[in-house]
Amino acid sequence: MPLELVALAPRQAVLREYEEPPLGPDQVRIRTQFSAEKHGTSLTVFTGQAGFLHKRWDPELQLFVEAPPERPPFPMPLGNMSVGVVVETGPAAQRLRPGDRVFGYWPIRETVTLREDRVWLAPADASDEALVCVDPAGVALMAVREGRVGVGDRVAVFGLGAIGLLAVQLCRLAGAMWVAGVDPVPERRRLAERFGADVTLDPLATDVGREIKLQTGKAGVDVALEISGVYPALHQAIRATCYGGTVVPVSYYHGRPDGLDLGDEWHFNRQIMVSGARVESEPYRDHPRWTRNRVFHTTVELLSRGKLQVEGLVQTVPLAEAPAARSEERRVGKECRSRWSPYH
């Protein structure tokens, strides 16, 4: 029987057997070739730290309320985006045929059965690695657009995981004159430099806010993109940003805000904060011109045309090692390979 990666409880990932349901008339069955897990929100759920595990989102009030979630979060399928080959189609399927290479949102499992309209035909010139980066590239694109990065701007990107490294490239495409990348991991800093960062800084060895001010003639950056999800990084992003500049927190924060002091620079520098640059949060600031559909197709085109590079972002391990990799918050893969993309 085929295998899938699931979390039975916080920090408890296992491979388990499953049965595919009968194929519906408008469905396709896909053999997975490459799958991607992600950190960020998924990681906070997996570790049991996400606030919405203990509260419920009220869509009318736009507030979290003290109430248990509508359904238990576990067992929870693990995985985000995948690439595969269609092996069977239902009688009403019209767009796809067996042998077609497709991609979309489905968890880490060896096969999957989905409605035909839930997957997209893969561009021939896009690698598997590029296609599973469509999701982080969409988040990075939203961060850059919501931050209004423009020609001549100075920008700092805090957190050089997949989203951050793609954001560095998008800032360059948007016309940023100077880009700084901030991350404690040397490998990520090297990748950022390869992707166009003018300078990279280790937040564990440097007063990042002060250093960025000094390197920009004491002015600071016009836009700071905070993608690490770490409160001290948000504090440094505020410190690094100029008077009246824009701070874009992208990640899903959790826990106590240790290391964030809004009584310091935030109180004095009249900055704009654009919270939650989420692809799901429609309407956007540029609505109706920009929609979720446009963001998706733009990222696919940028990746297929080679405008965004993914070499070095994707690392794989065999599917058999996926439970340990997830539990250790490492990276994953197989023939049904899984990327462990370092979002934090």
C-alpha positions as CSV (number, residue, x, y, z in Angstrom):
1,M,0.0,0.0,0.0
2,P,1.2,3.6,-0.6
3,L,2.6,5.7,2.3
4,E,1.8,9.2,3.5
5,L,3.5,11.5,6.0
6,V,1.2,12.6,8.9
7,A,1.5,14.1,12.3
8,L,-0.4,12.1,14.9
9,A,0.3,14.7,17.7
10,P,2.5,17.7,18.1
11,R,6.1,16.9,17.0
12,Q,5.1,13.3,16.2
13,A,5.4,12.6,12.5
14,V,4.9,9.1,11.1
15,L,4.6,7.3,7.7
16,R,1.4,5.3,7.5
17,E,-0.3,3.3,4.8
18,Y,-3.5,4.5,3.2
19,E,-6.0,3.5,0.5
20,E,-7.0,5.7,-2.4
21,P,-10.7,6.3,-2.8
22,P,-12.5,5.3,-6.0
23,L,-11.8,7.7,-8.8
24,G,-14.6,10.2,-9.3
25,P,-15.8,11.2,-12.8
26,D,-14.1,14.6,-12.7
27,Q,-11.0,13.4,-10.7
28,V,-7.5,12.5,-11.6
29,R,-5.1,10.1,-9.9
30,I,-1.5,11.3,-9.6
31,R,1.8,9.5,-8.7
32,T,3.8,12.0,-6.7
33,Q,7.4,12.7,-7.9
34,F,8.4,15.6,-5.7
35,S,6.8,17.1,-2.6
36,A,7.5,20.1,-0.4
37,E,6.9,20.6,3.3
38,K,7.2,24.1,4.7
39,H,8.0,25.9,8.0
40,G,6.2,29.0,9.0
41,T,2.5,28.5,9.9
42,S,2.7,24.7,9.3
43,L,5.6,24.5,11.8
44,T,3.8,26.3,14.5
45,V,0.9,23.9,14.1
46,F,3.1,20.9,14.1
47,T,4.9,22.0,17.3
48,G,1.6,22.8,18.9
49,Q,2.4,26.5,19.3
50,A,-0.1,28.1,16.9
51,G,-2.7,30.2,18.6
52,F,-5.6,28.9,16.5
53,L,-5.1,25.4,18.0
54,H,-6.6,26.8,21.2
55,K,-8.8,29.6,19.8
56,R,-11.3,30.0,17.0
57,W,-11.2,32.7,14.3
58,D,-14.4,34.6,14.0
59,P,-14.6,35.8,10.4
60,E,-17.3,38.4,11.1
61,L,-15.5,40.0,14.0
62,Q,-12.1,39.4,12.4
63,L,-11.0,38.3,15.9
64,F,-9.8,35.2,17.7
65,V,-12.3,34.2,20.3
66,E,-11.8,32.0,23.3
67,A,-13.3,28.8,22.0
68,P,-12.0,25.4,20.9
69,P,-11.2,24.9,17.2
70,E,-14.0,23.5,15.1
71,R,-12.2,20.3,14.5
72,P,-9.2,18.6,16.1
73,P,-5.9,19.5,14.3
74,F,-4.5,16.0,14.6
75,P,-3.9,13.7,12.9
76,M,-2.7,16.3,10.4
77,P,-1.4,15.6,6.9
78,L,2.1,17.1,6.3
79,G,3.1,18.8,3.1
80,N,2.4,21.8,1.0
81,M,3.1,21.7,-2.7
82,S,3.8,18.7,-4.9
83,V,4.7,17.7,-8.5
84,G,3.5,14.4,-10.1
85,V,2.4,12.5,-13.1
86,V,-1.2,11.7,-13.9
87,V,-1.8,8.0,-14.0
88,E,-5.5,7.8,-14.4
89,T,-8.4,10.1,-15.2
90,G,-12.2,10.0,-14.6
91,P,-14.6,9.9,-17.5
92,A,-15.6,13.5,-17.1
93,A,-12.0,14.8,-16.9
94,Q,-11.3,16.9,-20.1
95,R,-8.1,18.9,-19.5
96,L,-5.6,16.3,-18.3
97,R,-4.5,12.9,-19.7
98,P,-2.4,10.1,-18.3
99,G,1.3,11.0,-18.5
100,D,0.7,14.7,-18.0
101,R,3.1,16.3,-15.5
102,V,1.1,18.4,-13.0
103,F,1.6,20.4,-9.8
104,G,-0.5,21.8,-7.0
105,Y,-1.3,21.7,-3.3
106,W,-1.3,18.2,-1.9
107,P,0.4,16.6,1.1
108,I,3.4,14.3,1.2
109,R,2.0,11.0,-0.1
110,E,3.0,8.6,-2.8
111,T,-0.3,9.0,-4.8
112,V,-3.2,11.4,-4.6
113,T,-6.7,11.6,-6.0
114,L,-8.0,15.2,-6.7
115,R,-10.5,17.0,-8.8
116,E,-9.0,17.9,-12.2
117,D,-9.5,21.6,-11.5
118,R,-7.4,21.4,-8.3
119,V,-4.1,20.9,-10.2
120,W,-2.2,22.7,-12.9
121,L,-0.4,21.4,-15.9
122,A,3.4,21.9,-15.2
123,P,5.3,24.2,-17.6
124,A,7.8,22.1,-19.5
125,D,10.6,24.6,-18.7
126,A,10.0,24.6,-14.9
127,S,11.9,22.1,-12.8
128,D,10.3,20.2,-9.9
129,E,12.3,22.3,-7.5
130,A,11.0,25.5,-9.1
131,L,7.3,24.4,-9.0
132,V,7.3,23.5,-5.3
133,C,8.7,27.0,-4.7
134,V,5.6,28.6,-6.2
135,D,4.1,28.9,-2.7
136,P,7.0,30.6,-1.0
137,A,7.6,32.8,-4.1
138,G,3.9,34.0,-3.9
139,V,4.5,35.0,-0.3
140,A,7.7,36.8,-1.2
141,L,5.9,38.6,-4.0
142,M,3.2,39.7,-1.7
143,A,5.7,41.0,0.8
144,V,7.5,43.0,-1.8
145,R,4.3,44.4,-3.4
146,E,2.7,45.2,0.0
147,G,5.9,46.9,1.0
148,R,5.8,49.1,-2.1
149,V,9.4,48.4,-2.9
150,G,10.4,50.6,-5.9
151,V,13.2,51.8,-8.0
152,G,16.0,53.3,-5.9
153,D,14.8,52.0,-2.6
154,R,17.0,50.6,0.1
155,V,15.6,47.3,1.6
156,A,16.5,44.9,4.4
157,V,15.3,41.3,4.3
158,F,15.3,39.6,7.8
159,G,15.2,35.8,7.5
160,L,16.9,34.2,4.5
161,G,14.9,31.0,4.2
162,A,13.1,30.2,1.0
163,I,10.8,33.2,1.2
164,G,13.5,35.5,2.2
165,L,15.9,34.4,-0.5
166,L,13.2,34.8,-3.1
167,A,12.3,38.2,-1.7
168,V,15.9,39.3,-2.1
169,Q,15.6,38.5,-5.8
170,L,12.2,40.2,-6.1
171,C,13.5,43.3,-4.5
172,R,16.2,43.5,-7.2
173,L,13.5,42.9,-9.9
174,A,11.4,45.7,-8.4
175,G,14.4,48.1,-8.7
176,A,15.8,48.3,-5.2
177,M,19.2,50.1,-5.2
178,W,20.6,48.4,-2.1
179,V,19.5,45.2,-0.4
180,A,20.7,43.8,2.9
181,G,20.0,40.2,4.0
182,V,20.0,39.2,7.7
183,D,20.3,35.6,9.0
184,P,22.4,33.7,11.5
185,V,23.1,30.8,9.1
186,P,26.2,31.4,6.9
187,E,25.0,29.2,4.0
188,R,21.8,31.3,3.7
189,R,23.9,34.5,3.8
190,R,26.1,33.2,1.0
191,L,23.0,32.3,-1.1
192,A,21.6,35.8,-0.5
193,E,24.8,37.4,-1.8
194,R,24.6,35.1,-4.9
195,F,21.0,36.2,-5.4
196,G,21.8,39.9,-5.3
197,A,22.1,41.1,-1.7
198,D,24.7,43.9,-1.4
199,V,25.5,43.0,2.2
200,T,24.6,40.2,4.6
201,L,24.7,40.4,8.4
202,D,24.7,37.9,11.2
203,P,22.2,39.0,13.9
204,L,24.0,37.0,16.5
205,A,27.3,38.8,15.9
206,T,26.1,42.3,15.0
207,D,23.8,45.1,16.1
208,V,21.9,44.8,12.9
209,G,19.7,47.9,13.2
210,R,22.7,50.1,14.0
211,E,24.9,48.6,11.3
212,I,22.2,49.0,8.6
213,K,21.8,52.7,9.6
214,L,25.6,53.2,9.3
215,Q,25.8,51.5,6.0
216,T,23.0,53.7,4.6
217,G,24.5,57.0,5.6
218,K,22.6,56.9,9.0
219,A,19.2,57.0,7.1
220,G,18.1,53.4,7.3
221,V,16.2,51.4,4.8
222,D,13.0,52.5,3.1
223,V,11.4,49.0,3.5
224,A,12.2,46.2,5.9
225,L,10.7,42.7,5.2
226,E,10.6,40.6,8.4
227,I,10.3,37.0,7.3
228,S,12.0,35.1,10.2
229,G,9.0,35.1,12.5
230,V,11.4,35.9,15.4
231,Y,10.4,38.8,17.7
232,P,14.0,40.2,18.1
233,A,14.2,40.3,14.3
234,L,11.1,42.4,14.1
235,H,12.6,44.7,16.7
236,Q,15.8,45.1,14.6
237,A,13.7,45.6,11.4
238,I,12.1,48.6,13.1
239,R,15.4,49.9,14.2
240,A,16.9,49.5,10.7
241,T,14.0,51.4,9.0
242,C,14.1,55.1,8.2
243,Y,11.8,57.7,9.6
244,G,8.4,57.2,7.9
245,G,9.6,54.0,6.3
246,T,7.6,50.7,6.0
247,V,8.0,47.5,8.0
248,V,6.3,44.4,6.6
249,P,6.1,41.4,9.0
250,V,5.4,38.4,6.9
251,S,5.7,35.4,9.2
252,Y,3.2,34.0,11.6
253,Y,4.5,34.9,15.1
254,H,3.8,32.9,18.2
255,G,4.6,32.8,21.9
256,R,5.6,35.8,24.1
257,P,7.1,38.8,22.3
258,D,10.4,38.6,24.0
259,G,12.9,40.9,22.4
260,L,10.4,43.3,20.9
261,D,10.2,46.7,22.6
262,L,7.6,49.1,21.1
263,G,8.7,51.7,23.5
264,D,12.0,52.3,21.6
265,E,12.4,53.3,18.0
266,W,8.9,52.4,17.0
267,H,7.5,55.2,19.2
268,F,9.7,57.8,17.6
269,N,10.1,57.1,13.9
270,R,6.4,57.2,12.6
271,Q,6.8,54.1,10.5
272,I,4.1,52.3,8.6
273,M,3.6,48.6,9.4
274,V,1.8,46.4,6.9
275,S,0.9,43.3,8.8
276,G,0.3,39.8,7.4
277,A,1.3,40.1,3.8
278,R,-0.6,36.9,3.2
279,V,-1.6,35.6,-0.2
280,E,-4.9,34.5,1.4
281,S,-5.7,38.0,2.7
282,E,-7.8,39.4,-0.2
283,P,-8.5,42.1,-1.1
284,Y,-5.0,43.4,-1.4
285,R,-3.8,47.0,-1.4
286,D,-3.8,46.8,-5.3
287,H,-7.2,45.2,-5.6
288,P,-8.9,44.7,-8.1
289,R,-5.9,44.7,-10.4
290,W,-4.0,42.2,-8.2
291,T,-5.8,39.1,-7.1
292,R,-4.7,35.8,-5.6
293,N,-5.0,34.2,-9.1
294,R,-2.7,36.8,-10.6
295,V,-0.2,36.4,-7.8
296,F,-0.1,32.6,-8.4
297,H,0.3,32.9,-12.2
298,T,2.9,35.6,-11.9
299,T,5.1,33.5,-9.6
300,V,4.7,30.5,-11.9
301,E,5.9,32.6,-14.9
302,L,8.7,34.2,-13.0
303,L,10.0,30.8,-12.0
304,S,9.5,29.2,-15.4
305,R,11.3,32.0,-17.2
306,G,14.2,31.9,-14.8
307,K,13.6,35.3,-13.3
308,L,13.7,33.7,-9.9
309,Q,16.5,31.2,-9.1
310,V,15.9,28.3,-6.8
311,E,19.3,26.5,-6.9
312,G,20.4,25.9,-3.4
313,L,17.0,26.4,-1.8
314,V,15.9,22.8,-2.2
315,Q,17.5,19.9,-0.3
316,T,16.0,16.4,-0.3
317,V,16.1,13.3,1.9
318,P,14.4,9.9,1.2
319,L,10.8,9.5,2.2
320,A,11.8,6.9,4.7
321,E,13.6,9.6,6.7
322,A,10.8,12.1,6.5
323,P,9.3,11.4,10.0
324,A,12.6,12.0,11.7
325,A,13.3,15.0,9.4
326,R,10.0,16.6,10.3
327,S,10.3,15.9,14.0
328,E,13.9,17.3,13.9
329,E,12.7,20.3,11.8
330,R,15.2,19.3,9.1
331,R,14.6,18.9,5.3
332,V,12.9,16.1,3.4
333,G,12.5,14.0,0.2
334,K,12.4,10.8,-1.8
335,E,11.5,9.6,-5.2
336,C,8.4,11.0,-3.8
337,R,11.0,13.6,-2.6
338,S,10.1,16.2,0.0
339,R,11.8,19.5,0.3
340,W,12.5,20.9,3.8
341,S,12.5,24.5,2.9
342,P,14.1,26.7,5.6
343,Y,11.5,29.4,6.1
344,H,12.9,30.4,9.5
